[in-house]
Every structure is written in structure tokens, then in C-alpha cells.
């Protein structure tokens, strides 16, 4: 969603749910624009601590954004105080705050208008008639009802689907653990070999055919514990058009058993990050780090997002052949 062109308050209000992936509530949303990296949206819970506002100001300024819009969703007292302090921090950091508004119950109020030109009862808006909303929908973006719904969209399946995955995982574990009688190096080698064969095939089937079976997903979850296999899946994410990857890795994350969550959660986070969907990237990372607080890919992505690094600056752009060569190089040097 980094290509959005925001020309008015109505545009900004219409864009926010698609920039975040959900309709915000009791939030301050800071939209950075007029910079080298398209459009950036950062959401903060109300009330906003002074340190958080200063961090966002530093993030936008550090990434070259010259202008910002502030949209506060919530009670007037909370919005006005938080928006005022954050606007001051942005101005101090060299970012021009072109407008600050409060949004509530289908209306918006300017917090910067001082000449009485804005109606006291607020200005009505209708996202459904917005060109930006239409463009976002056409591009396949969705805006969920709230952040809780976004969180639920990456939670594990339950009921019969969970029991079926549990049985499939037990079958996969029994199969792979038979190999554990072999020397450790040979065991890891066999896992890697099978993973490098399985990942491209299951991705190809998922993109052009039926949904992967439970046995496919259980096998994939186990194989992704091998970092070489995980990296193979990572570089195969289409950074220019990651919608299919988002759908695939969200499905995998929801279906794998708990020990196998970190890799698919991190891969989903990277696909969402590549799409500019920070909301989904964040909730996916929450699942990854909850399962393993030290998981390296999740820790790296968390650092990139917290630092406000745009996806364009974190592109991998590596082919499977290049990845294979990179993994071979240390072995050749050691030999």
C-alpha cells in the first residue's frame, strides 16, 4: 500500500484501514509522506506517551519523510493531548505536520483549524465512496473490523481441523525421527535434501492448485526447522507481488502444531512486510516471538520494523541458485 496518493483528509481517513489492515479504535495514526519511500503509517495506542511520539518523529525524519498527517481515533480529550504532543515532536524533528484531525462516529474534526471555517459538529465522511478504498479493494487488500480480528486471523485452527493436523504431525515426526538413528550430520543432510525438494513443490501446488493437505503442511513444518530449508522458503517469497505468499504462509501458520510456529510465522511476517502491511507483519511476529523469543529471523524483522526501515531497503533479491552458492561458500573455504 506504499503507492497511495493522499490529497485530502477524506483520502487519509479512507487509506488508514488499508494501510494498517484494520479499522483503528482509540489510536493515533501518523502517516508519513513526501519522502523517498512512498507512504508510511504508524499506529499508537491512546494515550500516547511522550517517548513514543518522539520515537515516531525520529523514525519518519530518519527515513526522509518531510510531511505528516495525524489522525486520532477516540475521545476528544485523549486525541487532542496525544496529537498535540506528537505534532510538536514531529515539528522539532523537521517533519511538517500538514493536518491533524480527530475521527469519530463517521465524522472528522480538524485540530489545526483556528479561523472557525470548520463546522463544530464535524465533517461527515464515507469510506465506501472513496477512490482509494476502491483501488485498495481491487488490489486485493482488506480492512478488518479491528485489531482483534487481525490477531484472530493468524491464530491456530481448532476443533476437527486441529485434531487432524495433530495426527498428521505425529505421522511426519515418526517418519523423520526414524532417520535420527543415523549420524547427526547425515540426519541434518537428509532433512535439508528433502526440504529443498519439498518446499518448491508444495509452493507450486499451492499457487496453482488445491490447498495443501494436512500431511503436506505437517511435513513442511518439520522441514522448516532446518535453517537452510527455511531460507529457501524465504527467498522464494515474491517481494513484488506477495499476496499469494501471504495467503499461503497464513494458512501454514494457522495449521502447524506449536513447536513448528516460528518459521511460518516469520515467513508470513516477511511477506506482509514486503506488501507494506505492517499490521499483519506485527501480529505474525508476535506469534513467532511468543513461540521462540530468540528466533533469529523474527528478531531481525522486529528490528527492521521498529527502526522504520522501508521494505524497499530490505529486499533480498536472491535466486535459489545464489542462495545455494552462498551456502556452499563457507564449506569450500573451510576445505
N, C-alpha and C positions, 0 to 999 in steps of 0.2 A: 504493500500500500504506500510505498515511498514516492509514487509518481503523482499523488493527489495535488491538484492546484486549488488552493483555498483562497477565495477572493472576498469572502464576506463572513459575517458571524453565522449566517444560516449554513454556509458551506462548512464552517468549522464544527458546528453542532452536528451536522449530518455525517461528517467524516469520523468523529471521535469513536462511535461504536465499532466502526470497521478498523480503525487504527488499533484499538485495544482488543477487539474480538468480542466485546460485550458492552452492554449499556451500563455506564458507571452510576454509582449512587454514593452520596457522602464522600465525594472525591474532588480533588483539584487536578485538572488535566492541563499540562503545559505542552503546547505544540510549538516546536521549533521549526522555522522555515527560513527561506532566503539564505541558504548556505550551500556548500558543495555536495551535500548528501541527501537531497530531497527533503522529505518531511519526517519529523521525529515527534512522537507523542510519549510523554512520561506521566503516569498517574500516581498521585499520592493520596493516602487516606487523610480525611479531615479529622481533627485539626492538624495542620502541617507544622511540625517542629521547625524552628528557625534553621537548624543544621541541615534538615532535609531540603528546604528551599535553596539554601546556599549550595548544596551539593548539585542540585539540578541546574542551577545557574552556571556553575563551573563546568558541568557536563556539556551544556549547549554551547557555551562560549569556547570551550576547548575543542569542540568539533566544528567550529566555524559557522555556527548558526548566528545570523545577525538580527533576526526578529523573532518574536514570540507572541503567541496568543494564550491567554489564561481563561479557562472555563471552570467555574466552580459549581458543583452539583450538591445542593444541600441547603440547610437553613442559612438565612442571610447573615447572622452573626458569625457563624463558623467560616462561611465562604469569604466574607469581606475581610476578616482579620488575616486569614491564611493567604488570600490572594494579594492583599496589600503588602505583606511581608515578603512574599515570594517575588512580586514585581520589583520591589526595592532591591532585592538580591540580584535579580536579572539585570537591572539597570546598572548596578555597581559593577557587574561583570562585563558590561559593554554590550548587552543584548537589549535591543529596543522593544519594549512591550507596546505593541500597536493597539491592543484591545484587551480588556479584562471584563468578563461577564459572569453573571450568575444564571444558572439554568435550573428551572424547577417547574414541574406540572405543565409542560407544554409551552412555557414562556421563558424569555430571557430578559435580563436587565443589565444595562451597561454599568460597570463600576467605575468608568473613567469619564463619563459624560457629566459636565459641570454647568452646562448652559440651559438645562431644562428642556432640551429637544426630545428626550426620550420619554415615552409615556410612563406614568407612575405605576400603572397596572402591568407593565412589561409588554413585550412584543411576542405575539404568537409565532410559533414555527411548526412545520410539518415535515419531518424527515422523509416521509413516504413520497413527497413530491420533488425531492432533491435529485438533481442530475448526478451528484457524487454518489448518493445511495444506489441509484440505478446502475452506475458504472461499476461500483463495488460488487453488487449482486451479480451482474453479468460476468464479472471476472471470477466468480465462484467464492467470494468472501462472505462470511456470515457474521452476524452480530447477535450473540446470545443474550438472554434476558438480563443476566447479571454475572458477576464473577463466580458465584457459587455454581452456576450452571456450567461455566467453563471448567471449573475444577472437577465437576462430576463427569465431564466428557473424557477425562483421562483416568477415571477410577476403574478398578478391576470389574470385569463381568462377574455376575453371581448366579446363584441358582443352578439349574441343569448345565448351563454353559460352563460354569466354574468346575463342576464335578467332572465334566467331560475333559476339560483341559488338565485337570489333576491326573486323570488316568493316562492321558496322552503323555504327560510329563514323566510319569513313572515308567512308561514304556521306553521313552527316549533315554532316561537315565540308566535303566537296566542295560540297554544296548551299548551305550558309550562306556559304562563302567566295566563292562567285560574287557575292554581294552586296557583297563588300569593294571592288569597283571603284567603288561609289557613294561620295559624300562621307561622311565619318566620322559626321556627325550623322544622316544618313539611314540608314546601316547600323545604328547603335545603335537607332534608332527602329523599324526593321523587326524587329530581334531582339526588342525589347520587345513590339511588337504581336503577333508570332507567339507569344511566350511567354505573354502574358496570355490568348491563345486556347487554347493547348495545355495549360497547367497544369490548369485546371478540368476539361477534357475527359478527360485521362489519369487524374486523380484519381477522377472519377466512374466511369470504366470499371473502374478497379482495384478500387473498393469494391463494385461491383455486378456484376462480370462476370469475364471471363478475365484471367489475368496479362498485363500489358503486354508487347508484342513487343520484341525487341531494337531495332528501329528506333524504337519509341516511347521507349525508355529512352535511346538514343543522342541522339535529338533533344532530350529533356528535359535531359540532362546538359549539352549545349551551351548551351541557352537559360538554364539556371540560372546561367551565368557573368554574366548581366545581373542586377544587384542588385535592380532593380525586379521582375523575374520571381522572383528568389529570395524577396523579401519577400512576394510574392503567395502563394507556396507556404507560407511561414512562417505567415501569418495564417490560412491555411485548415486548419492543424492543430487538431483538436478537443481543446482543453485539458481538457475534462471527461471525455472517453472516447477517449483517444489510441491504443487498441490497434490499430485498423486503420491508423493513420498510422505506427505503429512497424513493423508488418509491411511496409507499402509502402516506406518510406524505407530499411529494412534491405535489402530486395530491390534497390532502386535503387543503394544504396551498393556492394553486392557486384558489381553488373554493370557500372557505368560504368568507363571507362578512367581511368588515373591522373590526367590533367590535370583531370578533372571531379569529383574526390573531395570537395573541401572543402564545397561546398554541401549535397549529400545527407547527408554525414556530420554536418554541423551541424544539419540539419533532423531527422535521426534522434535526435541528442543532445537537441534541444529536446522532441521528442515523448516520449522516455524520461524526461527530467527532469519533464515535466508529469505523468507517471504515477507519479512517485516512485521510478523505477527508476534509482538513482544509478550502479549498476554498469554498466548498458548505456550510460547517458549518458557515463560516463567513457571507456569503450573506443571509443565513436564519436568523442568529441572527440580522443582520441589519434590516430585516423586522419586527422581533419581537420587537426590541427596538424602532424602529420608531413608532410602534403602541402603545407601552407602555414602556417608558424608565425605569420604576421601576419594570417590570415583573420579579419576583424572579428567576425563572428557567433560563431565558435569562441572567440575571445579573450574576448568578453563572457560567454558561457556558462561558460567556465572560471573567470572571476572570480566569477560568481554562485554556482557550486557550491562553490568554495573558501571563499567567505565564509559558506557555510551558509544562503544566502537560500532560504526555502521556496518551492516552486513557486507557492503561492497569492499570494505577494507579487510575483511576476514575470510575472503573467498579461498577455497582450497585449490580449485582448478587443476586437479591432478587426475590423470588417467589410471586405470588399473595397471597398465604396463609400467608407468612411472612409479606407482606405489610398490609394485613387485621389485623393481630395480632398487628403490630406496631401502627395502628390507634386506636385499641381498648384499648391499654395500658393506655393512659392518662385518658380515661373515667373511667376505673376501679380504677385507683389511686384516681381520684377526688371523686369517690363514696365512 
